[in-house]
């Protein structure tokens, strides 16, 4: 049920109402109607709402109203509001919305502190020269700036004026491992503040963070209801489907659906960065009339530019991405979301779907599942309360294998990408959260290899004694395949000459010693964990040693203080004091 802005029970300022009118936000969403009055009534709020429900305005409007209501204006370097977001893309979106409101409220300054867009030096220069009454940031960058000394920036001092803290996508913040960072940041903030914690899911970790950072919070839960009356984790305007297809059919099915559903905007989620890089190149080739872009977590500097370009795209566009784009990202008019692979975390299934059908709009989401993955449908229904309807595989799927292989024969770099994508996919499958249902041993590796368009199967222990008979390797010497890039090919040829003469490839560090036997991913992971444990143990031992030393020093200081106190009160003579004091100083040397 939606409400008029004037019916919230709290009066909104004219500049805010004007901005809402400019942005064509006529009515509130349920989460806005619930949270705005509570935050303006000096309550802490812990809000859970389905993805795409309008959470951003639910905290931006209270922030501005709270700052407007201050009895004294904020000084240049006073920070009145702090918004912490899990990713730079989401932070940029929040900044964009806030900027619209600040066009009518020029007395407030704001600053976005995130990686990629600016360097730390630029952020310091911006804050020192202009200040920022509202800061939108990510935990890592803000923590870095907060604890800096000697760079002429004093964020800790500015935070003394803080009126309100917002933790957006709190579940994602914790999933990304920011719990300790957030607790450190909370330690710098004044106790007398309002706090809003917004999340798509309420986990134990989120509840723990709420207990640490909020005072007697009001819990707000906004959920869509389906026809049967059960609480659904996805908007009612979203149509959710799944399609069962073999590993060698997935790409062809995706291309076929793209051709039939265009024009529009589409997103394809894949499990690994390598898969995103490889399949985006194939999709560009097979869908020449579609603007294909790709984003994954390893694109640190160009990620936001690509994201912004896709958002502003007016023609048919396809964004191939990993789960870095699964949460909080608001791209207008996404028509279809395709899940090429099942996400490693069940909750990400919901967040992926939530990129479409946002704020009342209609959208469609489709998950491609291998035959052995069909039980995942029931698991998502039970675990995430999302019901999926079956969709039939398109007729007359094209066989693209020969064309993909020819592309690799024309450019070795594409062959390298294909192999990396396949290997990374198998590794991600091994560590899948739902490995009880999605078991590696049930995969048809032969059909998967065909789906990736491989020329030959890579040498990896995970393929030993696995089903691969569907795959027919190309009878070719892979060393004859050249890179299109001439400089790169020249280097490869020089190394190939050395290899043929010595039998050792010259570039690898492993060649400096005896060659190692291939190890499975699980064994590599186990070794890595053992090294981490050893390192952790060494650090803890050092800490204990330091703590023991510190305790001894404190004990000595306490003893000296007691002696001085006795001397001042004339309970002991100066001669007795010097004797005991010198004796205590000599004690350590006697024991060494």
C-alpha positions as CSV (number, residue, x, y, z in Angstrom):
1,X,0.0,0.0,0.0
2,X,1.5,3.3,-1.1
3,X,1.0,6.7,0.7
4,X,1.1,10.3,-0.4
5,X,4.2,12.2,0.8
6,X,2.0,14.6,2.7
7,X,0.3,11.7,4.6
8,X,3.5,10.4,6.3
9,X,2.6,11.9,9.7
10,X,5.7,14.1,9.5
11,X,6.0,17.3,7.6
12,X,8.6,17.3,4.8
13,X,10.4,20.5,3.8
14,X,9.5,22.3,0.7
15,X,12.9,21.7,-1.1
16,X,12.5,18.0,-0.5
17,X,9.0,17.9,-1.8
18,X,10.1,19.9,-4.9
19,X,12.8,17.4,-5.6
20,X,10.4,14.4,-5.2
21,X,8.1,16.2,-7.7
22,X,11.0,16.8,-10.1
23,X,12.0,13.1,-9.9
24,X,8.3,12.1,-10.4
25,X,8.1,10.2,-7.1
26,X,4.4,10.8,-6.4
27,X,3.9,8.2,-3.7
28,X,6.0,6.5,-1.1
29,X,6.8,2.8,-1.1
30,X,6.1,0.8,2.1
31,X,9.7,0.9,3.4
32,X,9.7,4.7,2.9
33,X,6.4,5.1,4.7
34,X,7.6,3.0,7.6
35,X,11.2,4.3,8.0
36,X,11.0,8.1,7.3
37,X,8.7,8.9,10.3
38,X,10.6,6.7,12.7
39,X,14.0,8.2,11.9
40,X,12.6,11.7,12.2
41,X,11.1,10.8,15.6
42,X,14.7,10.1,16.8
43,X,14.4,6.3,16.6
44,X,17.1,3.9,15.5
45,X,15.8,1.7,12.7
46,X,16.7,-1.8,11.6
47,X,14.9,-2.3,8.3
48,X,14.5,-5.5,6.2
49,X,12.9,-5.0,2.8
50,X,12.9,-6.9,-0.5
51,X,15.4,-5.8,-3.1
52,X,14.2,-2.9,-5.3
53,X,11.8,-1.5,-2.7
54,X,13.1,2.1,-2.6
55,X,15.4,1.9,0.5
56,X,17.6,4.8,-0.7
57,X,15.0,7.5,-0.3
58,X,14.0,5.9,3.0
59,X,17.2,7.2,4.5
60,X,18.2,10.2,2.2
61,X,15.0,12.1,3.1
62,X,15.5,11.7,6.9
63,X,19.1,12.7,6.7
64,X,18.3,16.0,5.0
65,X,15.4,16.7,7.3
66,X,17.5,16.0,10.4
67,X,20.3,18.3,9.2
68,X,17.8,21.0,8.3
69,X,16.3,20.8,11.8
70,X,19.7,21.5,13.6
71,X,19.6,24.5,15.9
72,X,23.1,25.6,14.7
73,X,24.4,25.2,11.2
74,X,27.1,22.7,10.4
75,X,30.6,24.1,10.1
76,X,32.8,23.5,7.1
77,X,34.4,20.3,8.3
78,X,31.5,19.0,10.4
79,X,30.2,15.7,9.2
80,X,26.5,15.5,9.9
81,X,25.7,12.3,8.1
82,X,27.7,9.2,7.2
83,X,26.4,6.6,4.7
84,X,28.4,3.4,4.4
85,X,27.8,1.2,1.4
86,X,29.4,-2.2,0.5
87,X,30.4,-1.4,-3.0
88,X,31.6,1.7,-5.0
89,X,28.8,1.2,-7.5
90,X,26.1,1.4,-4.9
91,X,27.8,4.4,-3.2
92,X,27.9,6.2,-6.5
93,X,24.2,5.6,-7.0
94,X,23.4,7.0,-3.6
95,X,25.6,10.0,-4.3
96,X,23.7,10.5,-7.6
97,X,20.3,10.5,-5.9
98,X,21.5,12.8,-3.0
99,X,22.9,15.3,-5.6
100,X,19.4,15.8,-7.0
101,X,18.1,16.8,-3.6
102,X,21.1,19.0,-2.9
103,X,20.3,21.1,-6.0
104,X,17.5,22.6,-3.9
105,X,19.6,22.6,-0.6
106,X,22.9,24.3,-1.6
107,X,23.8,24.9,2.1
108,X,24.9,21.3,2.4
109,X,28.1,19.9,1.0
110,X,28.7,16.2,0.3
111,X,31.6,14.0,-0.7
112,X,31.9,10.5,-2.1
113,X,34.9,8.6,-0.7
114,X,35.4,5.4,-2.7
115,X,38.2,3.6,-4.5
116,X,38.4,3.8,-8.3
117,X,36.8,7.2,-8.7
118,X,39.4,9.1,-6.7
119,X,42.7,8.5,-5.0
120,X,43.1,8.8,-1.3
121,X,45.2,12.0,-1.9
122,X,42.3,13.5,-3.9
123,X,39.8,12.7,-1.2
124,X,42.0,14.3,1.4
125,X,42.4,17.4,-0.7
126,X,38.7,17.6,-1.4
127,X,37.7,17.3,2.2
128,X,40.3,19.8,3.5
129,X,39.4,22.4,0.9
130,X,35.6,22.1,0.8
131,X,34.5,19.9,3.7
132,X,31.6,17.5,3.6
133,X,28.4,17.6,5.7
134,X,27.3,14.3,4.2
135,X,29.8,11.5,3.3
136,X,29.0,8.5,1.2
137,X,31.7,5.9,1.4
138,X,32.8,2.3,1.5
139,X,34.2,0.8,4.7
140,X,37.8,0.2,3.5
141,X,38.3,3.6,2.1
142,X,36.7,5.4,5.1
143,X,38.7,3.4,7.6
144,X,41.9,4.3,5.7
145,X,41.1,8.0,5.9
146,X,39.9,7.8,9.4
147,X,43.1,6.5,11.0
148,X,45.5,8.6,8.9
149,X,47.8,10.9,10.7
150,X,50.0,13.7,9.4
151,X,47.9,14.2,6.2
152,X,46.1,17.3,7.4
153,X,42.8,15.5,7.6
154,X,40.8,15.1,10.8
155,X,37.7,13.0,10.0
156,X,37.5,11.9,13.7
157,X,37.1,15.5,14.7
158,X,34.5,16.1,12.0
159,X,32.5,13.1,13.2
160,X,31.9,14.7,16.6
161,X,29.0,16.6,14.9
162,X,27.5,13.4,13.5
163,X,23.7,13.3,13.6
164,X,22.9,10.1,11.7
165,X,24.7,7.0,10.5
166,X,23.3,4.8,7.7
167,X,24.6,1.2,7.0
168,X,23.2,0.3,3.6
169,X,23.0,-3.3,2.4
170,X,24.2,-4.4,5.9
171,X,24.1,-8.1,5.0
172,X,26.4,-7.5,2.1
173,X,28.8,-5.4,4.2
174,X,29.2,-8.4,6.5
175,X,29.3,-11.0,3.7
176,X,32.3,-9.1,2.3
177,X,34.1,-9.4,5.7
178,X,33.8,-5.8,7.0
179,X,32.5,-6.7,10.5
180,X,35.8,-5.7,12.2
181,X,36.2,-2.6,10.1
182,X,32.6,-1.4,10.9
183,X,33.2,-2.0,14.6
184,X,36.3,0.1,14.5
185,X,34.4,2.9,12.7
186,X,31.6,2.7,15.2
187,X,34.2,3.3,17.9
188,X,34.9,6.8,16.4
189,X,31.3,7.9,16.3
190,X,29.3,9.8,19.0
191,X,26.9,7.7,21.0
192,X,24.1,10.3,20.7
193,X,23.2,9.7,17.1
194,X,20.5,8.1,15.0
195,X,21.4,5.0,13.1
196,X,19.6,3.3,10.2
197,X,20.5,-0.2,9.2
198,X,19.1,-1.3,5.9
199,X,19.3,-4.9,4.6
200,X,17.6,-7.2,2.2
201,X,18.0,-10.1,4.6
202,X,18.3,-10.4,8.4
203,X,21.0,-12.8,9.4
204,X,22.6,-13.5,12.8
205,X,25.6,-11.3,11.8
206,X,23.3,-8.4,10.9
207,X,21.4,-8.8,14.2
208,X,24.8,-8.8,16.0
209,X,25.8,-5.6,14.2
210,X,22.5,-4.0,15.1
211,X,23.1,-4.8,18.8
212,X,26.5,-3.2,18.6
213,X,25.6,-0.1,16.6
214,X,21.9,0.7,17.4
215,X,20.1,1.7,20.6
216,X,16.8,0.0,21.1
217,X,16.1,-0.1,17.4
218,X,12.6,-0.4,15.8
219,X,12.5,-3.4,13.5
220,X,10.8,-2.8,10.2
221,X,10.1,-5.7,7.9
222,X,8.6,-5.1,4.5
223,X,7.9,-8.2,2.4
224,X,6.0,-8.8,-0.8
225,X,3.2,-11.3,-0.6
226,X,2.4,-13.9,-3.2
227,X,-1.0,-15.2,-4.2
228,X,-0.9,-17.9,-1.6
229,X,-0.2,-15.4,1.2
230,X,3.3,-16.6,1.9
231,X,6.1,-14.0,2.4
232,X,8.1,-13.8,-0.8
233,X,11.7,-12.6,-1.0
234,X,11.2,-11.2,-4.5
235,X,8.8,-8.5,-5.8
236,X,5.4,-9.7,-6.9
237,X,6.0,-8.0,-10.3
238,X,8.9,-10.4,-11.0
239,X,8.3,-13.5,-13.1
240,X,10.8,-16.2,-12.0
241,X,11.7,-19.1,-14.3
242,X,14.2,-21.9,-14.6
243,X,15.4,-23.8,-17.7
244,X,17.0,-27.2,-17.6
245,X,19.6,-27.6,-20.3
246,X,22.9,-29.6,-20.9
247,X,26.2,-27.9,-20.4
248,X,26.7,-27.8,-24.2
249,X,23.3,-26.0,-24.7
250,X,23.5,-23.1,-22.3
251,X,25.3,-20.6,-24.5
252,X,23.1,-21.4,-27.5
253,X,20.0,-21.1,-25.4
254,X,21.1,-17.7,-24.1
255,X,21.9,-16.4,-27.6
256,X,18.5,-17.7,-28.9
257,X,16.6,-16.0,-26.1
258,X,18.5,-12.8,-26.5
259,X,17.5,-12.7,-30.2
260,X,13.8,-13.3,-29.5
261,X,13.5,-11.0,-26.4
262,X,15.4,-8.0,-27.8
263,X,15.1,-5.0,-27.8
264,X,15.7,-4.2,-24.1
265,X,18.2,-4.3,-21.4
266,X,19.6,-7.6,-20.1
267,X,21.9,-8.8,-17.4
268,X,23.8,-12.2,-17.3
269,X,25.3,-13.4,-14.1
270,X,28.2,-15.8,-14.2
271,X,30.1,-17.5,-11.4
272,X,33.7,-16.3,-12.1
273,X,35.6,-13.3,-13.5
274,X,37.3,-15.5,-16.1
275,X,33.9,-16.7,-17.4
276,X,32.7,-13.1,-17.6
277,X,35.7,-12.1,-19.7
278,X,35.5,-15.1,-22.0
279,X,31.7,-15.4,-22.7
280,X,31.3,-11.6,-23.1
281,X,33.7,-11.9,-26.1
282,X,31.6,-14.7,-27.5
283,X,28.4,-12.9,-27.0
284,X,29.8,-9.8,-28.8
285,X,30.5,-12.0,-31.7
286,X,27.2,-13.8,-31.9
287,X,25.0,-10.8,-31.1
288,X,26.5,-8.0,-33.2
289,X,23.4,-5.8,-32.9
290,X,23.6,-5.8,-29.1
291,X,25.9,-3.6,-27.0
292,X,27.7,-6.1,-24.8
293,X,29.6,-4.9,-21.7
294,X,31.2,-6.8,-18.9
295,X,32.0,-6.1,-15.2
296,X,33.6,-8.2,-12.5
297,X,35.5,-7.7,-9.2
298,X,39.0,-7.6,-10.7
299,X,38.1,-4.5,-12.8
300,X,39.1,-2.0,-10.1
301,X,39.6,1.2,-12.1
302,X,37.2,0.9,-15.0
303,X,34.3,-0.9,-13.3
304,X,32.3,2.3,-12.5
305,X,32.8,3.8,-16.0
306,X,31.4,0.6,-17.6
307,X,28.5,0.5,-15.1
308,X,27.7,4.2,-15.8
309,X,27.9,3.7,-19.5
310,X,25.5,0.7,-19.4
311,X,23.0,2.7,-17.2
312,X,22.9,5.5,-19.8
313,X,22.6,3.1,-22.7
314,X,19.5,3.8,-24.9
315,X,19.8,0.9,-27.3
316,X,19.6,-2.9,-26.6
317,X,22.3,-3.7,-24.1
318,X,23.7,-6.8,-22.3
319,X,25.8,-6.6,-19.1
320,X,27.7,-9.8,-18.4
321,X,28.8,-9.8,-14.7
322,X,29.7,-11.6,-11.5
323,X,27.9,-11.2,-8.2
324,X,29.7,-7.8,-7.7
325,X,26.6,-6.4,-9.5
326,X,24.0,-8.5,-7.6
327,X,23.2,-6.1,-4.8
328,X,21.8,-2.7,-4.4
329,X,22.6,-1.7,-8.0
330,X,19.7,0.3,-9.6
331,X,19.7,0.2,-13.4
332,X,16.5,1.5,-14.9
333,X,14.4,-0.7,-17.1
334,X,16.3,-4.1,-16.9
335,X,13.9,-6.4,-18.7
336,X,15.6,-9.8,-18.2
337,X,18.1,-11.2,-15.7
338,X,19.7,-14.5,-16.8
339,X,21.6,-16.6,-14.2
340,X,24.0,-18.5,-16.4
341,X,25.3,-20.4,-13.3
342,X,23.8,-21.0,-9.9
343,X,25.2,-18.5,-7.4
344,X,27.7,-19.8,-4.8
345,X,25.5,-18.3,-2.1
346,X,21.8,-19.0,-2.0
347,X,20.9,-15.4,-0.9
348,X,22.6,-14.0,-4.0
349,X,19.9,-15.8,-6.1
350,X,17.4,-13.3,-4.7
351,X,19.7,-10.4,-5.2
352,X,20.5,-11.3,-8.8
353,X,16.8,-11.5,-9.6
354,X,16.2,-8.1,-7.9
355,X,18.1,-6.2,-10.6
356,X,14.8,-6.3,-12.5
357,X,11.2,-5.5,-11.5
358,X,12.4,-2.7,-9.3
359,X,10.0,-0.3,-7.5
360,X,6.8,-1.8,-9.0
361,X,8.1,-2.3,-12.6
362,X,7.7,-5.7,-14.2
363,X,10.6,-7.9,-15.1
364,X,11.6,-11.5,-15.8
365,X,14.4,-13.7,-14.3
366,X,15.6,-17.0,-15.7
367,X,18.0,-19.5,-14.2
368,X,19.8,-22.0,-16.4
369,X,20.3,-25.3,-14.6
370,X,22.1,-28.4,-15.6
371,X,20.1,-31.7,-15.4
372,X,21.9,-32.6,-12.1
373,X,21.0,-29.2,-10.7
374,X,17.2,-29.5,-10.9
375,X,16.8,-30.2,-7.2
376,X,18.1,-26.6,-6.7
377,X,14.7,-25.4,-7.6
378,X,13.1,-27.0,-4.5
379,X,16.0,-25.8,-2.4
380,X,15.5,-22.1,-3.4
381,X,11.8,-22.5,-2.7
382,X,12.4,-23.7,0.8
383,X,15.6,-21.7,1.6
384,X,14.8,-18.4,0.0
385,X,11.0,-18.6,-0.4
386,X,11.2,-18.1,-4.2
387,X,9.1,-20.2,-6.5
388,X,10.4,-20.9,-10.0
389,X,8.3,-21.9,-12.9
390,X,9.8,-24.1,-15.7
391,X,10.5,-22.7,-19.1
392,X,11.0,-24.9,-22.2
393,X,14.3,-25.0,-24.0
394,X,14.1,-23.1,-27.3
395,X,13.7,-25.3,-30.5
396,X,16.5,-25.7,-33.1
397,X,19.4,-24.5,-31.0
398,X,22.4,-23.6,-33.2
399,X,25.6,-25.6,-32.9
400,X,28.3,-22.9,-32.4
401,X,31.2,-25.2,-31.5
402,X,33.0,-25.1,-34.8
403,X,32.7,-21.3,-35.0
404,X,33.9,-20.8,-31.4
405,X,36.9,-23.1,-32.1
406,X,37.8,-21.3,-35.3
407,X,37.8,-18.0,-33.3
408,X,40.3,-19.6,-30.9
409,X,42.4,-20.9,-33.8
410,X,42.6,-17.3,-35.1
411,X,43.7,-15.9,-31.8
412,X,45.5,-17.7,-29.0
413,X,44.4,-15.2,-26.4
414,X,40.8,-16.4,-26.8
415,X,42.0,-20.0,-26.4
416,X,43.7,-19.0,-23.1
417,X,40.6,-17.3,-21.9
418,X,38.4,-20.3,-22.7
419,X,40.7,-22.6,-20.7
420,X,40.8,-20.2,-17.8
421,X,37.1,-19.8,-17.8
422,X,36.5,-23.6,-17.8
423,X,39.1,-24.2,-15.0
424,X,37.7,-21.4,-12.8
425,X,34.1,-22.7,-13.3
426,X,35.1,-26.2,-12.0
427,X,37.0,-24.6,-9.1
428,X,33.9,-22.5,-8.2
429,X,31.7,-25.6,-8.4
430,X,33.9,-27.5,-6.0
431,X,33.5,-24.8,-3.3
432,X,29.7,-24.2,-3.9
433,X,27.7,-23.5,-0.7
434,X,25.1,-26.0,-1.8
435,X,27.6,-28.8,-2.6
436,X,25.2,-31.5,-1.2
437,X,22.9,-30.9,-4.1
438,X,25.3,-29.5,-6.7
439,X,28.0,-32.2,-6.6
440,X,31.1,-32.1,-8.8
441,X,30.9,-35.8,-9.4
442,X,27.5,-35.4,-11.1
443,X,28.8,-33.0,-13.7
444,X,29.1,-34.1,-17.4
445,X,32.5,-32.6,-18.0
446,X,32.5,-33.6,-21.6
447,X,29.3,-31.6,-22.4
448,X,30.6,-28.7,-20.3
449,X,33.9,-28.6,-22.2
450,X,31.8,-28.5,-25.5
451,X,29.8,-25.6,-24.0
452,X,33.0,-23.7,-23.4
453,X,34.1,-24.4,-26.9
454,X,37.5,-25.9,-25.8
455,X,40.0,-27.2,-28.3
456,X,41.3,-29.8,-25.8
457,X,40.7,-30.6,-22.2
458,X,43.1,-28.9,-19.7
459,X,45.3,-31.0,-17.5
460,X,43.7,-30.8,-14.1
461,X,43.3,-33.4,-11.3
462,X,39.6,-32.7,-11.0
463,X,39.0,-34.3,-14.4
464,X,40.6,-37.6,-13.5
465,X,38.2,-40.5,-14.0
466,X,35.4,-38.1,-14.8
467,X,32.8,-38.4,-17.6
468,X,34.3,-36.7,-20.7
469,X,33.4,-39.0,-23.6
470,X,31.0,-36.5,-25.2
471,X,33.9,-34.2,-25.8
472,X,36.0,-34.7,-29.0
473,X,39.3,-32.8,-28.8
474,X,40.7,-31.1,-31.9
475,X,43.7,-32.9,-33.4
476,X,46.1,-30.1,-33.4
477,X,49.4,-29.0,-32.0
478,X,48.4,-26.1,-29.7
479,X,51.8,-24.5,-30.0
480,X,51.0,-23.6,-33.7
481,X,48.2,-21.3,-32.6
482,X,49.4,-17.7,-32.6
483,X,48.4,-14.5,-30.8
484,X,46.8,-11.8,-32.9
485,X,48.9,-9.2,-31.1
486,X,52.2,-9.3,-32.8
487,X,54.4,-8.1,-29.9
488,X,52.9,-10.8,-27.7
489,X,53.4,-13.5,-30.3
490,X,57.0,-12.5,-30.8
491,X,57.7,-13.0,-27.1
492,X,55.9,-16.4,-27.2
493,X,58.0,-17.5,-30.2
494,X,61.2,-16.7,-28.4
495,X,60.1,-18.7,-25.3
496,X,58.9,-21.5,-27.5
497,X,62.4,-21.7,-29.1
498,X,64.0,-22.0,-25.7
499,X,61.4,-24.6,-24.6
500,X,62.1,-26.8,-27.7
501,X,65.9,-26.6,-27.0
502,X,65.7,-27.2,-23.2
503,X,62.3,-28.7,-22.5
504,X,61.6,-26.0,-19.9
505,X,59.3,-23.1,-20.4
506,X,61.3,-20.0,-19.4
507,X,58.8,-17.6,-17.8
508,X,57.4,-19.6,-14.9
509,X,58.9,-19.2,-11.4
510,X,58.3,-22.9,-10.9
511,X,61.0,-23.6,-13.4
512,X,63.7,-22.4,-11.0
513,X,63.2,-25.6,-9.1
514,X,62.0,-29.2,-9.7
515,X,58.6,-29.4,-11.4
516,X,55.7,-30.0,-9.1
517,X,53.0,-32.5,-9.6
518,X,49.6,-31.1,-10.4
519,X,47.5,-30.7,-7.3
520,X,43.8,-30.5,-7.1
521,X,42.1,-27.3,-6.1
522,X,41.0,-28.7,-2.8
523,X,44.6,-29.7,-1.9
524,X,45.8,-26.2,-2.9
525,X,43.1,-24.7,-0.7
526,X,44.0,-26.9,2.2
527,X,47.7,-26.0,1.9
528,X,46.8,-22.3,1.8
529,X,44.6,-22.7,4.9
530,X,47.5,-24.4,6.8
531,X,49.8,-21.5,5.9
532,X,47.2,-19.1,7.2
533,X,46.8,-21.0,10.4
534,X,50.5,-21.0,11.0
535,X,50.8,-17.3,10.3
536,X,47.8,-16.6,12.6
537,X,49.5,-18.7,15.4
538,X,52.7,-16.7,15.0
539,X,50.8,-13.4,15.2
540,X,49.0,-14.6,18.3
541,X,52.2,-15.7,20.0
542,X,53.8,-12.3,19.3
543,X,50.7,-10.6,20.7
544,X,50.8,-12.7,23.9
545,X,54.5,-11.9,24.3
546,X,53.8,-8.2,23.9
547,X,50.9,-8.4,26.3
548,X,53.1,-10.1,28.9
549,X,55.7,-7.4,28.6
550,X,53.1,-4.7,28.8
551,X,51.6,-6.3,31.9
552,X,55.0,-6.3,33.6
553,X,55.6,-2.7,32.7
554,X,52.2,-1.7,34.1
555,X,52.9,-3.6,37.3
556,X,56.2,-1.8,37.7
557,X,54.5,1.6,37.1
558,X,51.8,0.8,39.6
559,X,54.4,-0.2,42.2
560,X,56.4,3.0,41.6
561,X,53.2,5.0,41.9
562,X,52.4,3.4,45.3
563,X,55.9,4.1,46.6
564,X,55.6,7.8,45.5
565,X,52.2,8.0,47.2
566,X,53.6,6.6,50.4
567,X,56.6,9.0,50.3
568,X,54.2,12.0,49.8
569,X,52.1,11.0,52.7
570,X,55.4,10.5,54.7
571,X,54.5,6.8,55.4
572,X,58.1,5.9,54.4
573,X,61.4,7.9,54.5
574,X,63.3,9.1,51.5
575,X,66.1,6.6,52.4
576,X,63.5,3.7,52.5
577,X,62.0,4.9,49.2
578,X,65.3,5.0,47.3
579,X,66.3,1.6,48.7
580,X,63.0,0.0,47.5
581,X,62.9,1.9,44.2
582,X,66.6,1.0,43.3
583,X,66.0,-2.6,44.4
584,X,63.0,-2.9,42.1
585,X,65.0,-1.5,39.2
586,X,67.8,-3.9,39.8
587,X,65.6,-7.0,40.0
588,X,65.2,-7.6,36.2
589,X,69.0,-7.5,35.7
590,X,69.5,-10.0,38.5
591,X,67.3,-12.6,36.8
592,X,69.0,-12.3,33.4
